[in-house]
Structure formats: C-alpha cells, structure tokens
Amino acid sequence: MSPVRVHVLGTAQDGGVPQPGCVCPHCEGARRDPALRRRVACIAVEGATGCTFLVDATPDIRDQVDALRAAGSGRSKFVDAIALSHAHIGHYLGLAFLGKEAMHSKGLPVYSTPKMAKFVQGNRPWSHLVERGEIELRTLTPGSPLSFDGAMIHAFLSPHRGEDTDTIGFEIHGPNRRLVYVSDADVLPAAIVDRVRDADVALVDGTFHSRAELPHRDILEVKHPFVEESLKKLAGARGQVYFTHLNHSNPLLDVKGPARRALPKGFAVAEEGMAFEL
C-alpha cells in the first residue's frame, strides 16, 4: 500500500487568477504568462490504494482532476468521491460537469452537511443530478469522522458567511500525520486556531493580506481573516502553515515581492502540485 497523500490542486479565491473582468497587474500578468495562473482552491485525498476524494467541485474541476491523475495513481477513472465545503461559487459549480451534458456520472458519492445537501436538492440545475442518479448525496457530519481508503476525514464547522448553507473545514488523518484544511472562514476562532497549531501541515484561508487590498470596495463585507492577523494568531504552530484561497489582489501572489519575503519561518504560500504524505 502507498501512504495517504493530500494533493493541492488549486489555491485561488473563487474567481481564480486571472479573474474575469479584472485588469489589475496580477490578472494581466497571468493572462500574459500562463505560469502565473491559479486555479480555484481545491485539494484531494489520495488513499492508500489509490482511491481519490476531492474536496470541493470548483469551476476548474476538469483540469484539476487531470492534474490529480498525473500526480497520483494514474488511473483513468474520475475521482471516487467529492465533498462540498459550502455553497459559494468556487466550491460547487464543478458539479455541473457530472450532468448528462458532460460526464453523466453514475451514483458518484457527494458528501456534505445536511444544509448543503438541502441546497443541492432544492435548486436547479443541481437537483437534476440527484434526480437522474448522477450523484448520491451523503452526510458528512461534524464530529463524526469518515473512513476513506486508509484515511480518516473529520469535518468541522468554520464560521463563514451563511447566506445559503453552513461551511466546513477538514482535518485529514493518515497513518502518521495530520493535515488541516480551512479554505474559508470569516475569522479564525480559538477552536480552529488550536487545530491548525497542532497539525503537522495546515492550509489556511489567506484570501486577503490586509485591509488595504480593495480600495474600491468595503473589504469587511467580504469576510475573511487577514494574513497579517493570522500570522500573529498562528505563530508557534507545530507544523508548516500554508496560505491558500488567495484573492487576485493579494500581494502574496508576487513570488519575489516583499509580502512573500516577509513571511516568518513556518509560513508559506500553497502552490498547485504540492503533495503531503500523511
């Protein structure tokens, strides 16, 4: 058996980089140089026998599943299961490709909280997937771990704008190590800070670096923790902490920029293609 691995398949906020309609330096740079593009935040668990569990169905799902196949077991099949963290566009729109217009999948397990499942069942076109048997909704309850091919997947509630559903983060236990994934939060409460500080690896919401990022918009309406504040809260974490879900405005996108150089020891930026053995 192979070890359990977590693959990083995307690291951008829901709009990706470049973001549609934006002509900021980061987006224009990514249009000129494909190496600067970033897919929407997503990870996948590759189990001990090669089964794959995708966390979120993003608008970039086609490329992300291809990248997972290339980096992982190399099997020709699609993923074995999907989990949905919440109902913001970057985290569930990829479900559309499971419908009859594209894959027409057969009973693919899709895990979520009961609130997220109700959202899928109660709104078209997503409810078509359930009615046609293309997906099979399964409950992922915070506090009740899910066993998956040598890994234990724990869901936990993350405080985040709940216009339609609740939001969950994930703690993934392999045989030897533990990874925490919190792509979206309004703040990092003490319970999540403790999880991150005690993990071997953590990927944490780094949407915005500071309050100064969106001069033409009230950044406090788009609630996310600021990297500047998270660095203080998470200082002294036992393992490495990576920032993910970066907005196109975030100065951490500049690989050689001052914000990236100023990251203290123990902190880094998540990159597509990273893989962590657990």
CORVENPE-V339635 format. One line per field, one symbol per residue. ss: DSSP state (a for helix, b for strand, c for the rest). phi: phi as a letter, one per 30 degrees, with the letter a starting at -180 (. if undefined). A space follows every 50 residues. Layout:
ss=???
phi=???
//
This chain:
ss=ccccbbbbbbcbccccbcccccccaaaaaaaacaaacbcbcbbbbbcccc cbbbbcccccaaaaaaaaaaacccccccccbbbcccccaaacaaaaaacc cccccccbbbbbcaaaaaaaaacccaaaaaacccbbbbbccccccbbbcc bbbbbbbccccccccccbbbbbbccccbbbbbcccccccaaaaaaaaacc bbbbbccbccaaacccccaaaccccbaaaaaaaccccccbbbbbcbcccc aaaccccaaaacccccbbbcccccbbbc
phi=.dddbccccabcdedibdceicbdedddddddbedcdbddeabbccddcj dbbdcicddceddddddddddcdiddddddabccdaccedcbddeedddd dbdhdbiddbcadedddddddcbddddeddddidbbdbdccejbdcdbhj cccccbdbdaecebbdbbcbccccdbbbbcbbdbadbcdeddeddddcdd bbcbebecdadddcdcaddddcdaddeeddeddceiedcdcccbhddddd ddddecddddddddejbacdbejdbbdc
//
